[in-house]
Amino acid sequence: MSTLMTSTPIIPPELVDIILDHAHNDLFLLTACSLVCKAWFPSARHYIFYSASLDAQNASIFLCSITQRAIFHYPPLYQPNPG
């Protein structure tokens, strides 16, 4: 009984970084690259979320988002002892 083994070529991380460095201004391409494989995701994420800005238009949305997330997704820090 013979089994066929397929080998996936592995691209060195340094080469992935060079490829993504050339695509740093193309959000669509970076998003696609982040889905290629798990190894590409951290490098692509670095360029996708390189900067963030808050202004009058999006600051209130951001504050509501983190407030709701804190209320609904995180357990309370203090739980009284039932006694």
N, C-alpha and C positions, 0 to 999 in steps of 0.2 A: 504494500500500500504506500503510495507516494503522496506527499502533501506539497502543494505549491506554497512557497513562502514569498510574500511580497514585501519588499523593503521600501519604505518611504524615505525619500531623500531628506536629509536634515540640513537646513540652511543655518549657518552659524549666526548667532545673535548679533554679531557685529555687522554682518551683511544686512540683516533685517533692519537694524538701526539706520544704516546708510540709505536703504530703499525708502524707509519712512521719512527720513530727513528731507529727501527730495520732494516728498508729497506733503510737507508740513502745512501748506496753504490750502490744500484741497480737502475740506471736511468730508465730502462724499467719499472720496477715495480712502481716507483714513478710516472711516467707519467700515467700509468694505474690507479693508486690510485687518481690522480688529476682529473680523469674523472668519478669517482664513483658518486660524488654529489658535489653540490656547497660548502657544509660545509668542504669537504676534500681538496678542491683546495688550500686555503691559506697555510695550513700546508705542503702540498706536494710541492708547489712552493718554500717555504722556503728552502727545501732540494735540489730541482732541481737547483735553481740559487744561491746556497750558495756561490759559488766563480766564478770568471771570470778571465781570464788571457788574456793579450795582448802580442803578440810577433811579431817578424818581419814578420811572415807569415800572421797573421790575422789583424794586426793593420791597414793596408791600406784599407782592406775591411770594417772594422768598421768605419773608418773615412769617407769613401765614403758613407756608409749607413746613418750615422747621418747627413752628409751634404745634401744629396738628400732629406732626410726626412724633414730637416729644410726648404729647399727651396720649396718643393712641398706640404707639409702637414700643415704648420703653416701659419697663416695670417701674413702679414707684421706688424711690430710693429709701424711703422709710416705711416700714410695716410694723404697726404696733403689735406687741405680744398679746395674743388672746389670753385672757386670764380670768 
